[in-house]
Structures are given as structure tokens and as C-alpha cells.
């Protein structure tokens, strides 16, 4: 990474199906030398692919031996670079199935500035950072657009439309220096506030991007959205700032789409619980000084999540009337959100007739799509949230204290080692037992501390293995649920 001002970090986990294609796109856009890939303990051929790109193209990457659920590994890399004195001023994060593209349609070509090849992406990011400095933002979301081509199916095309109305909220909140969530597909952050926020992060993968955004705003920082319409709101000339787009792969099957949306919704629920005080403060509508657009958006989403079970009762009682009315109402609401986004007009190059025709054609299909998705994802998120809570209550997350009393977040039970611990066969009974063995743990390819592996019984039905370090830190390896109070592990 030759540019010390900007660091581009791309976390990847089991990216074999798409990684070669995405790295090719990144190379074509001219910013491959500026990227650091974070291999989050992949179990497929991802390490081989990265090694091949390193040998042939000079790709820079780090391999984690313990999966950090994306955000945990990003935190470790940034902390390591901070301790080494090489932390860049600004951090660009985008997912491994995405890449940055500069839209030059309405702007003059960018100079390469001597970075690499055409260098347009780095030059565009520099311009975007100048805007961040002008408005004093600590984080900024970039325009995320689903990758659509001739081979895309109907579900992917519907998601392209869906992202348009979702970005309506980005523009609306961004004009006030607020964001509900900087998309994982792509965002820019000041490195120091970001690292401070991650030290208070739960490190859970569900909702990690939303939690990061909220933590920045809770700390008093502004977080906005990079768009010509937001730039204009701040009294600047949008033509001086090139448009940056994050092209991202979206789920191509309904099953994978539902799984993704359940994870997003679960993350939103858990973030609202974790940072409830902040959101309640934003929702003080009776106080004009505290009232905010972010509070209004949070109130809308929380109210929807709370009242949705009542809608299910209505569907069971009156399905023949409630379902059609719900689909039509959802269609109208989504259409209004779409038309409210000024970006929507750009797709049709100002042709009102084409825009009207497309809107009418997609009215009911998009409404039905959104209706079905909500019907499945919200109860799925209820179940997953409850399951996550129960797992944590059974000892999933641990905390320890340093000598000075400062609390630190430790590895959770979601972070499972890719290598099975060397533990002898043991027969477990309801009586409390412990078994310990030597087991060195690696971080970024090197042994940093020799922990001792313990086995303990949490209750008559649950046991776990964990590493304990000489400084008192604990790291959960895995947890087993037993039946009838007895279980043999081999």
C-alpha cells in the first residue's frame, strides 16, 4: 500500500466463487496496489487464490487464523498497524464481493496523480476526503449499486430497484450529517475515530456495519452520505467532486436473500437494544433542539418491528383482504420512496415518460417482492435474535479486566478456530470438571503467547473449551450442548 494517507481494506471469507472476478475488476479500476485483503480464516481455496495474486500481481493480504466475523479481524489489523505506526489517516472499507468504480459521465476525467495506471479511483477518493474534511465528518457511506448484467435474474433486478429506494434514506439523512448505517459494501472513515469506536464494538457479525456507524455518532461524530445532492446541500459545487460507485454482488437465489436479510434485521434489533439510550435521545420529538432525522428513521423502523406480529394476526383472520391491501400499500410506499430519490431520474437521462412507464411496470412486482421478504425476514430475525441472546446467556461472551481496571472485549464463541484443539478424550458428568493442555495460538501467522486450553462444565447440559493466557485473558474455542448430563468428546 503505497499511499500512507488512504488505506483500502477488503475483508474476505470463503470468497472462492467470486474472488478472482472481483480482484480482476479492482485491477481494471487501477487501485489493486492500494488494497490490503484480510482473509478471515477462510476454509475454501481463498488462501490459494490470494497467494496466486500475490505472486503474479503483488497483492498485499493478511491471513487470520481465527475467524473474527469480519469486524473483529478489521479491528485487529487496524490495531496492529496503529501499534506499528503505519495506520493511514483514512480507512476505506469495502466487501470482498464489491469494487469501487468512478462515474465520469458528468465530470471531467481525473488525473492519475502518479499513483498507478490510470489512478482514477485513488484520485476520486482523495476528492471525497476533501469533502469529508470540509463538512467535518468522521465517516461517509458510498453509493452501493447491485451488479446487473444480461445474465442477471429477476431477483437481482428487483434488488437493483430496491437499493434505489433504500438510498433515498441515505440522501435524506446525509444532508444532516447522519446515517443509519454506512453500507458494508463501501465507506470511508477517519482512522482514529473508527478505531476508537471499534474498541466498544460487540464484534458480532450481525449488524456490524450499523453498530459501527451508531458508535461513531454516539461519540459525537457526524457520519454522512457521499452524493452530488448532499454535496450541493452543503453549498459546494457537485461537479468538482467525482461520483464514486460501489458495484456489489447481491444474492441470486431467494434462499440466500432471505438469509442475508434476516442477518441484517437481527443486527438492527441487537443494535437498537445495545445502543438504546442513544436512539431514545434521538427520538425526543418534543425537544426541537434534540429532534433529528435519524431519530425519526429509528422510530419508524422500531415501530415496524414491534407492531409486525399484530399484522400476522390480521393475515390469519382475514387473509383474502389483508394480503392484497398490504401488497398494494407496500407498492405505493416503495414507489414514493423511489420517486423521492433524485438519483432515480438519472437512470432515464431526464426522460419523464420512460421513468413513468418503468415505475408503473415495476409497481406491483416490487410491492409483492417487498411484502414477501418482510413476511419471512422479520419473524426469522425474531428467532435469530432470541437464539443469539440465549447463546450469550450460556457463556458465549466473556470479559476480563486489565490490571488498571479497564474492561476489554474478548473473542466470542462465534470466533471458532479453524484448527481443532489438541484435547484428549474425556467423559463429562454433571460434576464440575476442568481439563487443561498446552496449545499455542497464532495471530497473523506467528505465535504471540502460549495459552493453556481448559475444559469446563457450565451447567449439567453445557461444556466449553477455552484458551486462557498468562495475563488472564480468555478466548472461547467452542461450546458443546450435552444431553442427559453426560456426553463423550473424542
N, C-alpha and C positions, 0 to 999 in steps of 0.2 A: 504494500500500500504506500504509494509514493507521496500522497498528499496528506500532510500531517493535520491540516485543518478539518478535513472531512474523512470520516471512516464509514464505509458501507459494509454492513454485517448481514449475512443471509443464513439464518438457521435452517437446517435440513434434517429431516428424519425419514428414513426409508424412501428416498426420492428416486429410486431406480426407474420408475415408469416415466418420469418427466425430466430428470436432471440433465441429461445430455442436451435435450432440446432447449431448456432454459439457459444453460451455460452458453449454448450457441447463440441465443438471442442476446445475452449480455455481451458477448464478444462482438456481435454485429453492431450493437449500440455503442461500442467503444469504451466501456468502463470496466472491463474484466480485470485489468491490473490494479484497480482501486478496491476490489471486492475481497472480503475475507469470509469464506464459507465456514459455518460452525456445524460440523457433523455431530448431531446429538445422539451419539451411541447407536447409530443405525445397525440393523441386523440383516439387511439385504446387501446388494452389491454396491451400495453408495460409496463405501470407502475405496473400492477398486476404481470406480468412475472418477472420483476426486483425485486419486493418485495418478491416473492416466492424464487428466487435465493438468496436473501439476508438472508432470514430466514433459508434456508437449507444449503447454501454453504458459507455464509459470504460475498457475493458480495458487493462491495462498489459502490454506484452510487449517483448522484446528479440529482434532478429534477428541470428543468427550468419551470417557469410558463408563460413565454413569449417566443415564438419560436424565436431563434436567427439565423435561417438559417445556422445552423451548426457552421460556423466560428465565429459568434457573441457569441455563447454560450461557445465555446472553449476559446475565449478571456476573457470572464467574469470569467470563472473558474480559468484560469491562473492568472488573476489579483487578484482574491480573495486569491489564495494560496500565491502569492507574498506578499500581504499585511499581511498575517498571518505568513510569514516567513517559509513556508513549500514548496516553489517552488523547484522541483527537478532540478538537474543540466542539465539533458537531458530529452526531451519530445519525446515520441513515439506516433504518431497518426495513427490510422487505422480505417476504416469504420466499422459500425456495422454488415455489411454482409461479413466481411472478418476475417481471423485469421492468426496468424504467425506460420509458420512451419519451422523447421530446417532440411535441407537436409544433412544427414550424409553419403551419398553414397561415396563421395570422401574424407571424413575426418574422423578421429578417433572420437569415442563417446566423448561427452562433460561431464565433471563432473558437479554435481548438485550445487556445491559451497554452499550447505546448505540453498538454498532459499526455495524450496518447491518441493516435489515429485521428479521428475527427473530434474527439473530446467533447462533443456537444452535451452529453449528459452531465459531466462534471461542471462545465461552464453554466449549464442551466441550474444545477444545484447551488452553485455559488450565488447566482442571482436570487434564487429563492431564499437563501440565508440572509442576503442583504435586506430583503423584505422582512424577515423574522426580526432582524435587529432594529429596523425602523419602528415596528409595532411592539417590540419587546415581548415576543412570545418565546416560551421555553419548549414548545412542541408544535408541530404542524402536520396535519393529515394531507396526503396527496390524493389526487383523483384516481380512484380504483375502478377499472373497467374490465368486465369479463372478456376473455379472448374468444372471439367469434369468427368462424370462417365457414367455407362451404360444407365442411364436414360436421359442423355443429348440429346437435339435435334440437328438438323443440324445447326441451327443458333448459338447455343452455341459453337459448334465445330469450326465453321468458326471464331468466335471471339477468340478462343484459338490460331488459326493460325495468326489472325490479330495482337494480342498482341505481337507475336514474332517479326514482322517487326517494330512494334512501339518501342520495346525495343532496336532495332538497333540504334535508335537515342539516347536513354539513354546511351548506351555504348560509342557511338561516342562523345557525349558532355561530359560525365562523365570523360573521360580521360583528359579533360582540366579543371575539376572542375566547370562544368556548367551543368545546367538542364533547359529545357524549363518549366517543371512542375514536382514537386515532387508528385507522384500519391497520390490521396486521399486514395487509398487502403492501403498504408503504407509508412511511412517515419520517420526519426529520425532528431531531431533538438536540437541545443543548446537552452536552455530555454530563456536565456536573449535576444539574438538577435531575436528569434522568437517573444517574447512579444513586443519588440521594433517595429518590422515590423508590427504586428497586430494593433498597435496604429495608423498606417497610412492606414489601410485596409479599403476598401469601405464597407465591411461586407455584400456584395452581394453574394448570393449562386452560381450564375452562374460564373464559373471560379475562385472560391475562392482559390483553390489549386495553380493554375497558378499565381494568383496575389500574394499570399504569397511567392512563390518562387522568383518572379521578385523583390518584395520589399526587400528580403534578399540580392539579387545580386546588386540591386541599392544602398544598403547601404554599398557595398564594400565587402560583404562576398562571399565566394566560396560555391557552392552547387553542389554536385556530385551524382554519382550512385554507389551503392554497388554491385560489380560484380567481380568475380575472374579475369576477363580480364582487368578491371580497376585497381584492386589491383596490378596486375603484371606490368602494365604501370608505376606505381609509385615505382618500384624496390623492392617490397615486395613479400614474398612467399605466394601465394593464399592458400596453404594447411594449413597455420596457422590460417586462418580466415574461420569459418564455413559458408556455404551458407545459407542464410535466404530467405524464400519464403513467399509471402503474397498470400494465396489462397482466391480468391474473387468470389462472385456470380456475374454473368453477366445477362443481360436481356434475357429472354427466349422467348419473343414474339417480332415481328418486330415493333409493335407499341411502346412498352416500349424502344426498342433500339433506334428508331428514336428520341423519346422524350429525352433520355439521351444525344444523340449526338448533338441535337440542343442546349441543355443547355451547353455542353462543347464548342461548336463552338461560341455561343453567349458570353460565358465567355472569350474566346480568343480574340474576336473582341473588347469587352469592355476593356480588359486589355491592348491591343495594343493602344487603344485610351488614356486610363488613364496614362499609362507609356510610351507614345510615344517617349519622349525625350531620355529615357534610350535605347530603341530599335534602334532609329536612330543613336545613338552614337555607338552601337554595329555594325551597318551596314555600317560604314565608311570604305569601302573596299579599298579606295585609300590610307589609312593610315595603313601601316604594323603594327604599334605599337598598334592600336586600333582594328584592324581586329580580329574577333572572330568567332568561330563555332556557337555560339549562334546567332550572327548577320546573318550568312548565313541561319540558320534554320528559323529565323524570316522573312527574306527576301522571302524565298520560300513560307512560309505559307501566308504572307500578299499578295504576288503576286497572289497566287492561289485564295484567297478570292476576290481580286479586279477584276481579269480577268474572273471569272467564268460566269458572266452574258453574256459575249460575246460567250461563249460556248453554252449557251442556244439558242442564235440566230442562231448559226450554226445548232443545232439539229432541230430547227423548219424548216429551209430552206432545209437541206439535211439529214434527219433522216436515210435514208437507208444506207448511207456511214459513217456518223459521229458516230453513236451509236456503230456499230461493231468495228470501228477503236479505239474508246475510250475504249471499254471493253478490247481489246487486249493490248492496250498501258498501261492501268491500271494494267492488269495482269502481264505484263513484269516488270513494275516498282516495283510492290509489291513483285514479286519473287526475284528481285535483292536485295531489302531491306532485305528480309528474309534470303537469302544466305549470306548477309554481316554480319549477326548476328552470332557470334561464338557459342552462346547458342543453335542455331538450330541444330548443329551437335550432341549435347549431347543427343537429343531425340532418335537418331538412334544408339547410342552406337558405333559411328565410322563407321557404315556400309554405304558406299557411294552409293551402289546400292539401298538400301531401301530409302535413302534420295532423290535420283534422281527420283525414282518411285513416292514417295509421292509428290514431287514438281510438277511433270507433271500432276498427277491426280488432284491436287488442283489448278492448274494454272488458268483455266477459271472460275471455281466456285468462287474463291476468287476475281478474277477480276470483275466478274459480281456483286458480293456482294458489293465490294467497290464502284463500279460505281453507283449502285442504291442508296446506302447510301449517297454518295456525292450529287447525284441529288436531294435528298429530304432534307438533313440536312442543306445545305448551304443557300438555299432560306428561309428555316424555321428560320435559325439564323438571316438573314437579317430582317425578320419581327419582331422577338422577340427583337432584339436589338433596332429597331425603337420604338417598343411599350414601352420598358423599359425607353428609353430616354424621350418619351412623358409623361410617368407617373412621372418621376422625375421633368420634367419641370413644371408639375401641382402641385408641392409641396410635392413630395414623400419624399425627403431627406431634413433634416433641420440641421443647425449648430448653435451653440451658442458659446459664448466666456466666459471664466472664468474671474475673476477679474484681473488676470495678463496678459490678452490678449491672452492666449494660446487657440487655437481652438481645440475643441473636437468633435469626431464623435458621433452623437446621433442615436437612434433607427430609422430605416427607416420604410416606410409604409409596407414593406414586413413582418415586425415583428408584427403580429396581436395577441392580447391577446386571450387566449382560453376561457376567461370569458367575456361575453358581459357587457359593462359598464352600470351602473345604470343611464340611461338618460331618462328624461320624454319625452312624445310625444311633438313634435314641428312641426310647419308648416313653411317651409322655402320659402322665396321670394327672388328676386334678390337683395334686400337691404341687406347691411352687417349686420349680426346678431351674437351674441355670447350667449351661454348658459353655465353655469358652475354648477358643482355638486361636492361634496366630493366623492372621490373614491380612497381608499388606494390600492397601488400596492405592490405585493410581489416579492421578489427576493430570490431564493434558499430557499423558504418555510417560509420566515419571512418578516414582514413589515419593510421596511427600511426608507420610507419617505412618508408622506401623501400629494399626489399631488391634484390638482384641475382639473377636467375634463371640457374642453372648447369645444364649437362647433363654427365653423366659416365658413363663405362662402368665397371661394377663388375667384370665378367668378360666373356669372349667372347660371352656369351649374354644379358647383362642390362645395361640402361642405366636411368638415372633422371634426372628433373628435380627440382631443389630450389631453394628461395629461401634466400639467405644474407644475413643482416642485418649492419649495420656493427659490432654488438657481438659478432659471431662465431656467433650462434645460427643453426641450420639448420632448415629446415622442408621436409619431403618433399612434393612435389606429386603425382608419380605415378612408377611404375616399369614398364618395358616388358621383357618377355622376348623375345629375338630368336632366330631360327633360322639355323643355318649361319654364325653370326658376323657376319651382315650384315642390316640392316633399315632401311628408309627411313621417316622420320616426316614427315607432312605436316600 
